Amino acid sequence: MHPLRSPILTTIPIRELRPTQITVGMREVESKRRRWRERSAKSNEKAAKFLGRHMIPVILGRKNRHYIIDQHHLSRALLEEGVKEVLVTVVADLGRLSKDEFWIFLDNRGWLHPFDQTGHRCSAEQIPKTVAGLVDDPYRSLAGELRRIGGFAKDTTPFSEFLWADFLRRRVEVALVRRDFDQALEQAARLARSENADHLPGWCGPVLHE
């Protein structure tokens, strides 16, 4: 019987973390910023415990660079709030791979999402070098809020909320999302219950027949 491996934990400056996606939902980032301020205002101990419970999973790449494969929104929020360092857990060490091999491996493991704010796939070279460079996709914000109100369930499928964002991008006008987010969310909730969405991860249904 093989002994269980202990996770490799390291403290890394947030500005050195490298994203594996291009966009985030800035509404969700702002929400996480508010919750962090509330928590850190109560006590430093609560803030430290929170950081200890929310380790950032990373892949080690060439030149010992740390690539985030989750918690992009939290990382950006903490950066905006002036947090200097976070605790990361190393999921895999791929530093021996060439640049092309590295990106292909990440893509095939579901650890890469190189899509821009219009939903178009880009090259890995277009992914920002820091979390400060992540750009806003309003549909990612819409999908995140839709999940929070029960429009779909949290799912282990990689980038599941981005799949929902792309679904909504094709059905909800961007002008509405920017002008009246609540109304756009109502429309998104109706779409989420339809049979058109039943292929998406976390779909809750049922289809409502009126």
C-alpha positions as CSV (number, residue, x, y, z in Angstrom):
1,M,0.0,0.0,0.0
2,H,1.5,3.3,-1.1
3,P,1.6,6.1,1.5
4,L,-0.6,9.1,0.8
5,R,1.3,12.1,-0.5
6,S,1.2,15.3,1.4
7,P,0.4,18.4,-0.7
8,I,3.3,20.6,-1.6
9,L,2.5,24.0,-0.1
10,T,4.3,27.3,-1.0
11,T,3.7,30.9,-0.3
12,I,3.8,32.9,-3.6
13,P,3.4,36.7,-4.3
14,I,0.1,37.1,-6.1
15,R,1.7,39.2,-8.8
16,E,3.8,36.2,-9.8
17,L,0.9,33.9,-10.4
18,R,0.1,33.2,-14.0
19,P,-3.5,32.7,-15.2
20,T,-4.6,29.8,-17.5
21,Q,-7.6,31.8,-18.7
22,I,-8.2,35.3,-20.3
23,T,-11.3,36.5,-18.6
24,V,-13.2,36.7,-15.3
25,G,-16.5,38.2,-14.3
26,M,-15.7,41.5,-12.7
27,R,-19.0,41.5,-10.8
28,E,-17.9,38.3,-9.1
29,V,-14.5,39.8,-8.4
30,E,-16.1,42.8,-6.7
31,S,-18.3,40.5,-4.7
32,K,-15.3,38.6,-3.4
33,R,-13.5,41.9,-2.6
34,R,-16.5,43.0,-0.4
35,R,-16.5,39.7,1.4
36,W,-12.8,39.9,2.0
37,R,-13.1,43.4,3.4
38,E,-15.8,42.3,5.8
39,R,-13.8,39.3,6.9
40,S,-10.5,41.2,7.3
41,A,-12.2,44.0,9.1
42,K,-13.3,41.6,11.9
43,S,-9.9,40.3,12.7
44,N,-6.5,39.4,11.2
45,E,-7.0,35.9,12.5
46,K,-10.2,35.4,10.5
47,A,-8.5,36.7,7.3
48,A,-5.5,34.4,7.9
49,K,-7.8,31.4,8.4
50,F,-9.7,32.2,5.2
51,L,-6.4,32.3,3.2
52,G,-5.4,29.0,4.8
53,R,-8.7,27.4,3.7
54,H,-8.5,28.8,0.2
55,M,-5.2,27.6,-1.2
56,I,-4.7,28.3,-4.9
57,P,-4.1,25.2,-7.0
58,V,-1.2,25.7,-9.4
59,I,0.8,23.8,-12.0
60,L,4.6,24.4,-12.0
61,G,5.8,25.3,-15.5
62,R,9.2,26.3,-17.0
63,K,11.4,28.6,-15.0
64,N,9.5,27.6,-11.9
65,R,6.4,29.7,-12.9
66,H,3.2,29.0,-11.0
67,Y,0.1,28.7,-13.3
68,I,-3.3,28.9,-11.6
69,I,-5.9,26.3,-12.6
70,D,-8.7,27.6,-10.2
71,Q,-9.5,30.6,-8.0
72,H,-8.8,33.2,-10.6
73,H,-11.6,35.4,-9.3
74,L,-10.3,35.2,-5.7
75,S,-6.7,35.8,-6.8
76,R,-7.7,39.0,-8.6
77,A,-9.9,40.1,-5.7
78,L,-7.1,39.7,-3.2
79,L,-4.7,41.5,-5.5
80,E,-7.1,44.4,-5.7
81,E,-7.4,44.4,-1.9
82,G,-3.7,44.7,-1.5
83,V,-2.9,41.2,-0.3
84,K,0.7,40.5,-1.2
85,E,1.0,36.7,-0.9
86,V,-1.2,33.6,-1.1
87,L,-0.7,30.0,-0.2
88,V,-0.6,27.7,-3.2
89,T,-0.8,23.9,-3.6
90,V,1.2,22.3,-6.4
91,V,-1.0,19.9,-8.4
92,A,1.7,18.9,-10.9
93,D,5.3,19.8,-11.8
94,L,5.5,20.2,-15.6
95,G,8.7,22.3,-15.7
96,R,10.5,19.8,-17.8
97,L,8.0,20.1,-20.7
98,S,8.6,22.4,-23.7
99,K,6.4,25.5,-24.0
100,D,4.2,23.8,-26.7
101,E,4.0,20.5,-24.7
102,F,3.0,22.4,-21.6
103,W,0.1,24.2,-23.2
104,I,-1.1,21.1,-25.0
105,F,-1.0,19.0,-21.8
106,L,-3.0,21.7,-19.9
107,D,-5.5,21.9,-22.6
108,N,-6.1,18.2,-22.7
109,R,-6.5,18.0,-19.0
110,G,-9.1,20.7,-18.9
111,W,-6.7,23.1,-17.2
112,L,-6.8,25.7,-19.9
113,H,-9.5,28.1,-21.1
114,P,-8.0,30.5,-23.7
115,F,-11.3,32.2,-24.7
116,D,-11.6,36.0,-24.8
117,Q,-14.5,38.2,-23.7
118,T,-16.4,37.6,-26.9
119,G,-16.2,33.8,-26.6
120,H,-13.5,33.4,-29.3
121,R,-10.7,30.9,-28.8
122,C,-7.2,32.6,-28.7
123,S,-3.7,31.3,-28.6
124,A,-2.0,30.5,-25.3
125,E,0.3,33.4,-26.0
126,Q,-2.7,35.8,-25.5
127,I,-3.4,34.7,-22.0
128,P,-2.4,37.5,-19.5
129,K,0.9,37.0,-17.7
130,T,-0.5,38.1,-14.4
131,V,-4.0,38.1,-12.8
132,A,-3.9,41.9,-13.0
133,G,-4.3,41.4,-16.8
134,L,-7.5,39.4,-16.7
135,V,-10.3,41.1,-18.6
136,D,-14.0,41.3,-17.9
137,D,-16.5,39.0,-19.5
138,P,-20.0,40.2,-18.5
139,Y,-21.5,36.8,-19.3
140,R,-19.2,35.1,-16.9
141,S,-20.6,37.4,-14.2
142,L,-24.1,36.5,-15.4
143,A,-23.4,32.8,-15.2
144,G,-21.9,33.2,-11.8
145,E,-24.9,35.0,-10.4
146,L,-27.2,32.5,-12.1
147,R,-25.5,29.7,-10.2
148,R,-25.8,31.6,-7.0
149,I,-29.6,31.9,-7.3
150,G,-30.0,28.2,-8.1
151,G,-30.2,28.4,-11.9
152,F,-27.7,25.5,-12.1
153,A,-25.7,23.4,-9.7
154,K,-22.0,23.6,-8.9
155,D,-20.3,21.0,-11.0
156,T,-16.9,19.4,-11.2
157,T,-16.7,19.9,-15.0
158,P,-13.7,22.1,-15.7
159,F,-14.8,25.7,-16.5
160,S,-18.5,24.8,-16.2
161,E,-19.5,28.4,-15.5
162,F,-17.7,29.5,-18.7
163,L,-19.8,26.9,-20.6
164,W,-22.9,28.5,-19.2
165,A,-21.5,31.9,-20.0
166,D,-21.1,30.9,-23.6
167,F,-24.7,29.5,-23.7
168,L,-26.0,32.8,-22.4
169,R,-23.8,34.9,-24.7
170,R,-25.7,33.5,-27.6
171,R,-29.2,34.2,-26.2
172,V,-29.1,37.3,-24.0
173,E,-28.2,40.7,-25.5
174,V,-25.0,42.2,-24.2
175,A,-26.7,45.6,-24.1
176,L,-29.2,44.2,-21.6
177,V,-26.5,42.6,-19.4
178,R,-24.8,46.0,-19.2
179,R,-27.9,48.1,-18.9
180,D,-30.1,46.1,-16.6
181,F,-28.3,43.1,-15.0
182,D,-31.3,42.0,-12.9
183,Q,-33.5,41.8,-16.0
184,A,-30.8,39.9,-17.8
185,L,-30.6,37.5,-14.9
186,E,-34.3,36.9,-15.0
187,Q,-34.0,36.0,-18.7
188,A,-31.0,33.8,-17.9
189,A,-33.0,31.9,-15.2
190,R,-35.8,31.2,-17.7
191,L,-33.3,29.9,-20.3
192,A,-31.6,27.8,-17.6
193,R,-34.8,25.8,-17.1
194,S,-35.3,25.1,-20.8
195,E,-34.5,22.0,-22.7
196,N,-32.0,24.0,-24.7
197,A,-29.8,24.0,-21.6
198,D,-30.1,20.3,-20.6
199,H,-26.7,19.4,-22.0
200,L,-24.9,21.8,-19.7
201,P,-23.1,20.8,-16.5
202,G,-25.2,21.2,-13.4
203,W,-28.5,21.7,-15.3
204,C,-31.3,21.5,-12.7
205,G,-34.4,21.6,-14.9
206,P,-37.2,20.8,-15.1
207,V,-38.5,22.1,-18.4
208,L,-41.6,24.1,-17.5
209,H,-44.6,23.8,-19.8
210,E,-47.1,26.7,-19.3
